[in-house]
Amino acid sequence: MKNDLAKAKFLAFPLFKSKKILITKKQALFSSLIFFFALLGLGGFWFQSRYKFDNKMAVKLQELSNVDYPANPAPLGKNFQRYTNRNLTIIKRDETHFDFVLEATDKNTAKIVIKNVDLELLVPKIPQWAKKDPGLEVIALTDREWNRQQVSFPASSKDIEIIGGDGFEKQNLVEVALANNCLNAGYWEILLFTKEDSNKTLYYQSWFTFPMGHYKNIFEKINNIPYSQHWWRLEHWQDPSGTIVKTDLLRNVIEQKEVTIEFPIDEKIIVSGEQSRKVRTVLARNLTIWKDFYDNKNEIKFATFRPPGFYDQNKPWGNEYWRIGKFDKAILRNIKPIGVEQTLQEVELAFTDTKTGEKNRLFISGVNLKKLPQLPVENYSKGLYMPMGIGIPPFYQSYEELKNNHPDVSPFFSVLLDSQDRWIDHHHLAVDGSVMHLDKDNPNLLHLYLLSYERNTLIAHFLVNL
């Protein structure tokens, strides 16, 4: 034994600061292997647990009261919280079609089924032309998962079934909505609406985690790539700032011109639509004109939208509005998007970063400007109301509209780039999209608005002479 120890090289470890344990290299290697395989085992258990799935799965719902969620900006009705304590069952019909069954737990509450939903349209799908470039693929997936997609079903639709209850929901339910929240993969939401005094109001809302095993399988089916290539990006907040975005792979420019544009910096802030309900989520005072958003003395923050999908005023979200602090000019282009035959338009807004002097550019592309609705300014929310990204759907649309307009074949894209074509994280900038419509009286005047973080407020109004 003494000879063996004399010949063996060993490692010395202090024990209780007074003794040392002698470990041979073989023992250290063996211990390392045990540790390694233990980690593999734990990893395998975690993977099986996280990505397990069955054709029929009970999924836990989270329901929040007014006390739990005081910052809720939804249009709450007088029957809110009267039909709660539901369970959710998700049933797989085929590789991409699923039923969502809201199960009742008492005789007064109805069982409500959203039938045969094609989740190819709600799980991120990369446009074919974006797959040609790693940067475009990354931005397409990032913005698709970071943007809200809320799909609505009228209660009279063949996709909705209402069973039992005390009769209230059979008589008064007007709309069911399913939302993929603007968070990491899996954070989804169900909303039920009725009408009061001709206004749509919310009477039920719950949050759930869509089964990640099904999510993974759908993703691989519709994208034809391994989920492992992007799982971390989709399930965690990974900021791809600095990614090169090659816009020439998204469209070809036919012609362009600099256009006359106004940004009335002293105009009163315009409020309508969901912005009128989100006053409590804008954490700032004395915001009256557009200029106030770009005044460095005015600290503007927003209630953070966090898992599973609600606003938290105790976790404020800042902004980087200095990146678009000085508006310079606008360029209007006629373009031919990849995969689309018709000629469409693109607007580029050019800004100067008031801290660094960097020239940043916002592209809103793939739009038929002449077919935009003509609206008065106070009805701006009924215009083209779109997130930023590549291959993205609107924030809100009906399921029928979604089925007729697949996001992954849409020519629309919107990105904010610096002078070197590097992607700027518009979420940290605190801009989540744009709104566009033509003037009510002048079809050659385009109104273009910028939406803040989580669409809590408008932060700019541009008038573009077409």
C-alpha positions in Angstrom: 0.0 0.0 0.0 2.8 2.4 0.9 4.5 1.6 -2.4 1.2 2.3 -4.3 0.8 5.6 -2.7 4.5 6.4 -3.2 4.1 5.7 -6.9 0.7 7.4 -7.4 0.4 11.1 -8.0 -2.3 12.5 -5.8 -4.4 15.6 -5.1 -4.6 17.1 -1.7 -7.8 18.7 -0.4 -8.2 20.5 3.0 -10.8 19.0 5.3 -12.1 21.0 8.3 -8.9 23.2 7.9 -6.8 20.6 9.7 -6.5 17.4 7.6 -5.9 16.6 4.0 -7.5 13.8 1.9 -5.3 12.1 -0.7 -7.1 11.3 -3.9 -5.5 9.5 -6.8 -6.0 10.6 -10.4 -8.1 7.5 -11.0 -10.3 8.3 -8.1 -10.7 11.9 -9.3 -11.6 10.7 -12.8 -14.1 8.2 -11.5 -15.7 10.9 -9.3 -15.9 13.3 -12.2 -17.5 10.6 -14.4 -20.1 9.9 -11.7 -20.8 13.6 -11.4 -21.0 14.0 -15.2 -23.5 11.1 -15.6 -25.5 12.4 -12.7 -25.8 15.7 -14.5 -26.8 13.9 -17.7 -29.5 12.0 -15.7 -30.8 15.2 -14.2 -30.8 16.9 -17.7 -32.7 14.0 -19.2 -35.2 14.1 -16.4 -35.7 17.8 -16.8 -36.1 17.4 -20.6 -38.6 14.6 -20.3 -40.6 16.6 -17.7 -40.6 19.9 -19.7 -41.3 18.4 -23.1 -43.6 15.6 -22.2 -47.0 15.6 -24.0 -50.1 13.5 -24.4 -52.9 13.7 -26.9 -55.1 14.9 -24.1 -53.6 17.1 -21.4 -55.0 18.9 -18.3 -53.3 22.3 -18.1 -53.3 24.5 -15.0 -55.1 27.9 -15.3 -54.2 31.0 -13.4 -57.1 33.4 -12.8 -56.5 36.8 -11.2 -59.0 39.0 -9.4 -59.1 42.8 -9.4 -57.2 42.7 -6.1 -54.5 40.4 -7.6 -54.2 42.5 -10.7 -55.0 46.2 -10.1 -53.2 47.3 -13.2 -55.4 45.3 -15.6 -56.1 47.5 -18.6 -58.8 45.3 -20.1 -62.4 46.6 -20.4 -63.8 44.7 -17.4 -67.5 44.2 -17.3 -69.9 44.0 -14.4 -69.9 40.1 -14.7 -66.1 39.9 -14.4 -65.1 37.1 -12.0 -68.6 35.6 -11.8 -67.9 32.6 -13.9 -64.4 31.4 -12.8 -62.7 28.4 -11.2 -62.4 26.7 -14.6 -60.1 23.9 -15.7 -58.4 23.6 -19.1 -57.9 20.5 -21.2 -55.9 20.7 -24.5 -56.7 17.9 -27.0 -54.5 17.1 -30.0 -56.4 16.4 -33.2 -53.5 16.1 -35.6 -49.9 17.4 -35.9 -51.0 21.1 -35.8 -54.7 21.2 -34.9 -55.9 21.3 -31.2 -59.0 21.8 -29.2 -59.0 24.1 -26.1 -61.7 23.0 -23.6 -62.6 25.3 -20.7 -64.1 22.9 -18.3 -66.7 24.1 -15.8 -66.4 23.2 -12.1 -70.0 24.3 -11.1 -73.4 24.1 -12.6 -73.7 27.8 -13.3 -70.6 28.0 -15.5 -70.7 26.8 -19.1 -68.2 24.4 -20.7 -66.6 26.3 -23.6 -64.7 24.7 -26.4 -62.4 26.4 -29.0 -62.4 23.7 -31.7 -59.7 22.6 -34.2 -57.4 25.6 -33.9 -54.5 25.4 -36.4 -51.5 26.2 -34.3 -49.3 26.5 -37.4 -50.6 30.0 -37.4 -49.8 30.8 -33.7 -46.4 29.1 -33.3 -43.5 31.0 -34.8 -42.9 30.1 -38.5 -39.9 31.5 -40.4 -40.7 32.9 -43.9 -38.8 30.9 -46.5 -36.9 34.0 -47.7 -35.7 34.7 -44.1 -34.2 31.2 -43.9 -31.6 32.3 -46.5 -29.8 34.4 -43.9 -29.0 33.6 -40.2 -29.6 37.2 -39.1 -33.1 37.4 -40.7 -34.0 34.0 -39.2 -33.0 35.2 -35.7 -34.9 38.4 -36.0 -38.0 36.7 -37.5 -38.2 34.3 -34.6 -37.3 36.8 -31.9 -40.0 39.3 -32.8 -42.6 36.7 -33.6 -42.3 35.3 -30.0 -41.9 38.8 -28.4 -45.0 40.2 -30.0 -48.6 39.6 -28.8 -50.8 37.6 -31.2 -54.4 37.6 -30.1 -56.9 35.7 -32.2 -60.7 36.1 -31.8 -63.6 33.8 -32.5 -67.2 35.1 -32.6 -69.4 33.0 -30.2 -71.6 32.1 -33.2 -68.6 30.6 -35.0 -68.4 26.9 -35.9 -65.1 27.0 -34.0 -66.9 27.6 -30.7 -69.2 25.4 -28.6 -71.0 26.4 -25.5 -72.4 23.7 -23.3 -74.5 23.9 -20.1 -74.3 26.6 -17.4 -77.1 28.9 -16.1 -77.8 30.4 -19.6 -75.8 33.6 -19.2 -72.9 32.5 -21.4 -75.1 30.9 -24.0 -77.0 34.1 -24.3 -74.4 36.8 -23.8 -71.0 35.4 -24.8 -70.0 37.4 -28.0 -66.3 36.6 -28.4 -63.6 34.2 -27.4 -60.0 35.1 -27.7 -56.8 33.0 -27.6 -53.5 34.9 -27.2 -49.9 34.0 -27.5 -48.5 36.6 -25.2 -45.5 38.8 -26.0 -43.2 36.8 -23.7 -41.1 33.7 -23.9 -42.5 30.6 -25.6 -45.5 29.0 -23.9 -47.1 31.9 -22.1 -50.7 32.0 -23.5 -54.0 33.4 -22.4 -57.8 32.9 -22.9 -60.3 35.7 -22.7 -64.2 35.7 -22.9 -66.2 38.8 -23.8 -69.7 40.0 -23.5 -71.4 43.3 -24.4 -72.7 46.0 -22.1 -74.3 49.2 -23.5 -73.0 48.2 -27.0 -69.4 48.0 -25.7 -67.4 44.8 -25.6 -66.3 44.0 -22.1 -64.2 41.2 -20.5 -65.9 38.8 -18.0 -63.3 36.0 -17.9 -59.5 35.9 -18.3 -57.0 33.2 -17.5 -53.3 32.4 -18.2 -51.7 29.1 -18.9 -48.5 27.5 -20.2 -49.0 25.8 -23.5 -47.4 22.3 -23.3 -43.8 22.8 -24.4 -43.7 19.3 -25.9 -46.5 20.1 -28.3 -44.9 23.5 -29.0 -41.6 21.8 -29.8 -43.2 19.3 -32.1 -45.3 21.9 -33.9 -42.2 24.2 -34.4 -40.2 21.3 -35.9 -43.1 20.3 -38.2 -43.8 23.8 -39.6 -40.2 25.0 -39.9 -38.5 21.7 -40.8 -35.6 22.4 -38.5 -34.6 21.0 -35.1 -36.1 22.9 -32.2 -32.7 22.7 -30.5 -31.3 25.3 -32.9 -33.5 28.0 -31.3 -35.0 26.7 -28.1 -33.0 28.9 -25.8 -33.9 32.0 -27.8 -37.6 31.2 -27.8 -37.8 30.2 -24.1 -35.6 32.9 -22.7 -35.2 36.6 -23.2 -32.1 36.6 -25.5 -31.4 40.0 -27.0 -30.0 39.7 -30.5 -29.0 43.4 -30.7 -26.3 44.0 -33.3 -27.6 41.3 -35.7 -27.0 42.4 -39.3 -30.4 42.7 -41.1 -30.0 42.4 -44.9 -33.2 44.2 -46.1 -32.2 43.5 -49.8 -33.0 39.9 -49.1 -36.6 40.9 -48.1 -37.4 43.2 -51.0 -36.0 44.8 -54.2 -36.2 48.6 -54.5 -37.8 49.8 -57.7 -37.6 53.6 -57.0 -37.3 56.0 -54.1 -37.7 59.6 -53.2 -37.4 61.8 -50.2 -40.9 63.1 -49.3 -42.3 66.1 -47.5 -43.1 65.1 -43.9 -44.2 66.9 -40.8 -43.6 65.9 -37.2 -45.6 68.4 -35.1 -43.5 68.0 -32.0 -45.7 70.4 -30.0 -49.0 68.6 -30.9 -51.1 67.3 -28.1 -50.7 63.6 -27.5 -53.5 61.7 -29.2 -55.3 58.9 -27.3 -57.8 56.3 -28.5 -58.4 52.6 -28.6 -56.4 50.5 -26.2 -54.2 53.5 -25.3 -57.2 55.0 -23.6 -57.3 52.0 -21.2 -53.6 51.9 -20.5 -53.2 55.1 -18.5 -52.3 53.1 -15.4 -49.4 51.4 -17.2 -47.6 54.6 -18.3 -45.5 55.6 -15.3 -44.9 59.2 -16.0 -46.4 62.6 -15.2 -47.1 65.7 -17.3 -46.9 64.1 -20.7 -49.0 66.4 -22.9 -47.1 66.8 -26.2 -44.9 64.5 -28.3 -41.8 66.6 -27.4 -42.2 65.4 -23.8 -41.1 61.9 -24.8 -37.8 63.1 -26.0 -37.0 65.5 -23.2 -34.2 63.9 -21.2 -35.5 65.7 -18.1 -38.8 63.7 -18.2 -38.2 60.2 -16.9 -40.7 57.9 -18.7 -41.3 54.4 -17.6 -43.9 51.7 -18.2 -45.4 48.9 -16.2 -43.4 45.8 -17.2 -45.4 43.1 -19.0 -44.1 39.9 -17.3 -44.9 36.2 -17.0 -47.5 34.8 -17.3 -48.8 37.8 -19.1 -49.8 40.8 -17.0 -48.6 44.4 -16.2 -46.5 45.0 -13.1 -46.2 48.6 -11.9 -43.6 47.6 -9.3 -41.2 46.6 -12.1 -40.8 49.7 -14.3 -39.6 49.4 -17.9 -37.4 52.2 -19.2 -36.8 53.6 -22.6 -34.0 54.7 -25.0 -35.9 57.4 -26.9 -32.7 59.3 -27.4 -32.0 56.8 -30.2 -34.8 58.4 -32.2 -34.4 61.8 -30.4 -34.0 63.9 -33.5 -36.1 63.2 -36.6 -34.3 64.0 -39.8 -36.2 62.9 -42.9 -38.5 60.3 -44.6 -37.9 58.3 -47.7 -40.7 56.7 -49.7 -39.9 53.6 -51.9 -41.8 51.5 -54.4 -40.6 47.9 -53.8 -41.1 44.4 -55.0 -41.1 42.1 -51.9 -39.6 38.7 -52.3 -42.3 36.1 -53.1 -44.9 38.8 -54.0 -45.7 39.9 -57.5 -47.4 43.2 -56.8 -45.5 46.5 -56.2 -45.9 47.7 -52.7 -44.5 50.6 -50.6 -41.9 51.2 -47.9 -41.5 54.2 -45.6 -38.1 54.8 -44.0 -37.9 57.3 -41.1 -34.4 58.6 -40.4 -33.3 59.7 -36.9 -30.2 61.0 -35.1 -29.3 59.5 -31.8 -29.1 62.6 -29.5 -26.5 60.9 -27.2 -24.1 59.4 -29.8 -24.9 61.1 -33.1 -25.6 57.6 -34.7 -27.9 57.7 -37.7 -30.7 55.2 -37.1 -33.4 54.1 -39.5 -36.9 52.7 -39.0 -38.3 50.7 -41.9 -42.0 50.0 -42.4 -42.2 47.9 -45.5 -44.5 45.8 -47.6 -47.6 48.0 -47.5 -50.1 49.0 -50.2 -50.4 52.6 -49.0 -53.2 53.5 -51.4 -55.4 50.8 -49.8 -55.0 51.9 -46.3 -58.3 53.1 -44.7 -59.2 56.8 -44.7 -59.9 57.8 -41.1 -60.1 60.8 -38.8 -57.2 61.1 -36.5 -59.3 60.1 -33.4 -59.9 56.7 -35.0 -56.3 56.0 -35.7 -56.6 52.6 -33.9 -58.7 51.3 -36.8 -55.8 51.8 -39.2 -53.0 49.3 -40.0 -51.9 48.5 -36.5 -48.8 46.3 -36.7 -45.9 45.1 -34.5 -42.3 45.2 -35.6 -40.5 42.2 -37.0 -40.4 39.9 -40.0 -43.2 37.5 -40.9 -45.4 38.7 -38.1 -49.2 38.9 -37.8 -51.2 41.9 -36.4 -51.5 42.2 -32.6 -55.2 41.5 -32.9 -57.2 39.8 -35.7 -60.0 37.3 -36.2 -59.2 33.6 -36.7 -60.8 33.8 -40.1 -58.5 36.7 -41.1 -55.5 34.8 -39.8 -56.4 31.7 -41.9 -56.6 33.8 -45.0 -53.4 35.7 -44.3 -50.6 33.4 -43.0 -47.9 35.5 -41.3 -45.0 33.6 -42.8 -46.0 34.7 -46.3 -46.7 38.3 -45.5 -44.5 40.9 -47.3 -44.8 43.2 -44.3 -41.7 43.8 -42.2 -40.6 46.6 -39.8 -37.1 46.9 -38.2 -35.0 49.6 -36.6 -31.4 49.6 -37.8 -28.3 51.7 -37.2 -26.1 53.1 -40.0 -24.3 49.7 -40.3 -27.6 47.7 -40.7 -27.3 46.3 -37.2 -30.7 45.5 -35.5 -31.6 47.8 -32.6 -33.7 46.1 -29.9 -36.9 48.2 -30.1 -38.2 46.6 -26.9 -35.5 48.3 -24.9 -36.0 51.4 -27.1 -39.7 51.1 -26.0 -41.3 51.1 -29.4 -43.4 48.0 -30.3 -44.9 48.9 -33.6 -46.6 51.5 -35.8 -50.1 52.6 -37.0 -50.9 53.9 -40.4 -54.0 55.3 -42.2 -54.8 57.8 -44.9 -56.3 61.2 -44.0 -60.1 61.3 -43.8 -60.2 64.1 -46.5 -56.9 63.8 -48.3 -56.0 60.4 -49.7 -52.5 61.7 -50.5 -51.7 62.4 -46.8 -50.5 59.5 -44.7 -50.7 59.5 -40.9 -48.1 57.4 -39.3 -47.8 56.9 -35.5 -45.3 55.1 -33.3 -46.5 52.8 -30.6 -44.7 52.7 -27.3 -43.6 49.6 -25.3 -46.6 47.3 -25.0 -48.7 49.8 -27.0 -49.3 51.8 -23.8 -49.3 55.1 -25.6 -48.5 56.7 -28.9 -45.1 58.5 -28.9 -45.1 60.2 -32.3 -47.4 61.4 -35.1 -45.9 61.9 -38.6 -47.8 63.4 -41.6 -46.3 62.1 -44.8 -47.2 63.8 -48.2 -47.5 60.9 -50.7 
